[in-house]
């Protein structure tokens, strides 16, 4: 999948932009706070119907404006696809593919596979387990529509059970309706997550070993209540305690993806460089998985990835993303030296832009 052209109006600090992109490498240079990340977020939004930063749609509209609009034109194996998103204040957003509006936004997920590496990814290591589950769900949902539908049904059943708990309702039959749905859908989620990680983890470890120079050992391990028997019985067992707490303490929404460096939690002992290497290896493994299992090559967004890395790790990452398999890449940085190094190594055509206060100008174009 190649993003050929992008039009932006009133998206965060970008008032207006009409851009044409290289099918290979697109570099955006500028100081922090200028709008480089916002540009990548606009591309991300057209893939996932939401911002990478998880902010509300109403906060995306540029200050003192009444709407935002994104329009992307993609080359899908020789066929042009138009994806449009627009929203006015206090109104529902519209999402269209080739001028036809989606009935459900979830139907769009996976059509434009995309992987983004960002400084905010540190939450994957340092944040709560919900961040790590979101990562799993995002990857799997991009190639498996059934998984996303199952996840939606699980979350609806979970919300209904939590509502009963908060109302302090004691009728067991009412709980059993939703607990049965949570058990069935949760078991499927567990199987899918476990199957995905069995193939994902070795690839992740290979990327980490290469970037780090082979001097460190890292691991990922999956923990779930489903490992301890049928969820339906577990929910019945903790129902009284959950009623006191007012929320559900067992289920797929409590699964954990443990990240380790050696024998210890990554979040406790990892340096800034090690954490960043861990995250980049995760995302490159995500790209590799989608590339092998999807119908088209993902778009890769790399936002300020070289900060906190030593020269050897930077060199290895540059070497990796220069490989042919990585297709179309969008890169931001404050230092042109790194961007020029990537361009030099690939030998591909590229577009280079300067971003200043939300204004995006072409610096150089080479074919």
N, C-alpha and C positions, 0 to 999 in steps of 0.2 A: 504494500500500500504506500503510495507516494502523495504527499500533500503538495499540490502544484501551486495553488494560490489561496490567499487568506485575506478576508476583509474584516476589519474590526471597527466598531463604533462604540465609544463610551464604556469600554471594558476596563475597570479599575482606573489606572492613571493614563490609559491610552485613549486619547480623544478620537483619533481616526488613523487608520493605516490600511493601505492596499499593497500587499506584498506578493511577489512571485518568488518561488523557492527552487533551489537546485535539487535534483533527485538524489544527490549524494550528501554534501556537507553544507550546513548553514550555520554561520558563526555570528554571535551577537556580543559586541564589546561595549562596556560601559561601567561606570562606577556603581557602587551599591545604591539601591533605592531609586534607580533611574527608570525601571520598568522592564528589565530583561526577563525576570521571573514571571511577570504578568503576561508577557508575550507567550512564553512556554505554557502558562496556565490556560491561555485561550485555546491553544492547540489541544491541551489535555481535556478541556471542557467539551470540545467537539467529539471526543471519543467516549467520555464517561458521563456526560450530561450534568456535570457538577465540577466545582473547583477542586484542585489538588489540595488546597489549604483547608478544605472542609468548612469554609465560611458560608453564611446564608446567601442565597441568590440576591437578596435585596441589597447586600453590601458590595456586590460586584459592580453595580451601576456607578459610573463616575460621579464624583461629587457635584451636586447642583444640576444633574441631568435627570431625565425622566425614564430612560430606557437604555438597554444595551443590545447590541446585535453582533453575532459572529456568523460568518459565511465561509465555508471551506470547500475547495474544489479538489477532488482526489483522482488520481490515476489508479484504478483498481484493475491491474492486469490488462491495460489497454482500454478499459471502459471508464468514462468520466462519471463521477458521483458527486452530487452537490449535497452538502449537509449544512443546514441552517438552524440557528438558535436565536431567538429574540425574546425579550421580556420587558414589559412596562412596569413601573412601580405599582404595587398593590394588585397586580394581575398575574395570572398563571403564565409561566413561560411556554413558548412554542418550540417544539423540536421537530424538524422535517428532514426527510431524505428524498431528494429529487422532487421537492415541492409537495410531498405527501406527508401529512403529520402522523406521528406515531400515536397509537392508542395507548401504549405503555412505554415509558422511557426505558424500561429493562429490555425491551425488544431491540434496542440499539446497541446495547453492550456487547462487545466482541466484534462488531462490524469493522471498526477501525482499531486493530490491536496496537497498543502503545505501552511503552515502558518509560517511566520518568525517574531520574535520580536527582535528588534535591537535598540541600542542607537540612530541611525539615524532617528527612527520613530518620534522623537521630532518635525520633520518638519510637521507632521500631525497636530500638535497643533499650532506651532509657524510660520509655513510657509504659503504660499498663498493657495487660494481655489483649485488650480490645484492639490495640494498634496492630499487633501481630496476627490476630484473627482476620482483621480487615485486609492485611497483605495476602494471606492465604486465599480469602474469598475473591479478591480482585483478580488474582492470577487464574484461578480455576474458572471463574465466571466468564472470562474472555474466550475460553474455548469450549465451554460446556453450558449450554442454555438450561439443561435440566437441573444442573446444580444450582443455578441462580433461582430458578422457580422453587426448588426445594427449600432453599435458604429463606426465601420470602414467606413460604408457608410455615416454616418453623418459627420465624420471628412473629408472625401473626398469632400463632398458638401460644407462644411465650407471653406476648402482650395480654392476651385474654386471661391466662392463668395469673399473671401479676395483678390484673384488675380485680380478680376474685380475692386474691390475698389482701389487697389494700382495703377492700370492702369488708374484710373479715368474715366472708361467707364460709359456712361449714359443710355445706351439702357436698358429700364426696362424689356423687354422680356428676355434678357440674365440673369438678376438677378433672375427673377421669376422661371426659370428652377431649379436653385440651392436652392432658398428659399423654393420652394415646397418640395424638397427632405429633406431639413433641418427640415421643419415643420413636415413631416410625420415620419421620423426617430427619431426626437427629442421627439415627443409625446410618442413614444414607449419607449425610454430611460427613460423619466420622469415617466411613469407608472411602469417600472421595478424597478427603484431606490426607488420609493415611497413604492411599495409593499414589497421590501426587507427590508427597514428600519422599516416597521410596525411590523415585527417579530424580527428584529435584536435588536432594541433599548431596549426592556424589558430584553432581555438576557444580553446585555451589562451592564445595570443598576444593575442586580442581581450580576454579577461578581464584579463590582466596590464596591457595598455595602458589599459583603463578604470580599474582600481584605482589604478595609478601616476600617472594623469593624462597619459599619453602621452609622458612625458619619458625613457623608458628602452626599450631594445630587448633582448628576450630570445629564446633559441632552444632547441630540442630537436633532437638528431640521433641517429640509430640506427646502431650499429656491430655487425656480426656477421661471424663466420667464413664464413657462408653466402654472403657477397658475393664470396668468393674461389674459388668453385667447389664441386664436390660434396664434402660432408663425409666421405663414405666414403673417398675418396682421401686427404684431409687426415689422417684418423685413422691410416691405414696409414703415412703418411709420418712421423708423430711418435710412433709406437708405442714405439720403442726408448727415446726420451727420456722418454716418459711412464712407462715401466717403471722407469727410474732414479728419477724423481720420486715415483712411487707414486700418481699421479692423472692425470686426463684434462685436457689443456690446450687442446683445441679442441672447439667445439660450442656449442649454444644456451645452455648454462649459463654461458657466458662473454660473452654479448651485453652491450652497454653502451648506456645512454641518456645521452648527454652533455648537460649543462645549462649554458647560457652566458648571460652578461650582456654585451652588446656582442660583442666578439670574444674574451672571456676566460672561463675556467671560473667558474661561479657560486660554487663552494665557495671560490675563492681571493680574489675581490674583492667579493662581495656583502655589504652591511651586514645587520644583523639585520632591519631593516624590509624590505629588498629580498628577503632570503631568505624571510621570512614571506609577503610578497606573491606571490612565485613559487610557494610551496607552496599558498596559498589558490587562486590561479589554476589550478593543476594539478587541485585537488580539485573546483572548480566546473566545470571542463571535463569532468572525469570524471562529475559529476552530469548535466551537459547531454547527454553521450553516452549514458548509460544511460537517461535520460529519453526520448530520441528513438528508441532502438533496443530498449528493453525492452517488456514487456507491461504494466507498471505504473510509476508514479512512485516513485523511490527515497526512502527516509527519509534526512534530512540531519542529521548530528551535528556540532555546532560546539563544540569544547572550548577555552575560553580563547583565542579567536582574536585579541583586540584588543591583547594585550600586544606591545610593541615597534613598534607602528604609529603614525604621526602622525595628526592629527585628520582630514586630508583623505582619507587611505586608509580610515580607519574609517568615515567618512561614506559613501564610495562602496560599501564592502562592505555596510553597513546598507541602502543603497538597493537593491543587488542582491538580497540575500536576502529583501527585503520584497516582491519580485515574486511574482505568483500562481503561476508555474511551479515554485517551490521546495516546494510542498506542506507536508508535516509536518516541522517542524524542532525539534530539541532543542539548546538552547544552555546552556553553563555560563560563569560569569564570577564574579570576586570583586567587581566594581563594578556595582551595580544601575543606575547611570546609563546604561550602554550597553544593558542589557536593556530598560529603560523606553523608550529611544529607538527600538529596533527595534519594540517593541509599538506605540508611538505612530504610527510610519510605516506599519505594515501595516494598522491598523484592524481586524485579525482578532481573534477570541477567543483567549484564552491561559490557560495555567496557570502559576503562579509558585510555586516551592518554595524553602525554606531547607534546606541540608544541613549538619548539624553532627555530627561524629564518627560518620558512617554512618547517622544518623537523618535521614529525609526528611519534612519537614512542609510542608503547603500554606500559602502565605502569602496568596494572593489568587487568586480565580478570576473571570473576567469573560467574558460571552458577549454 
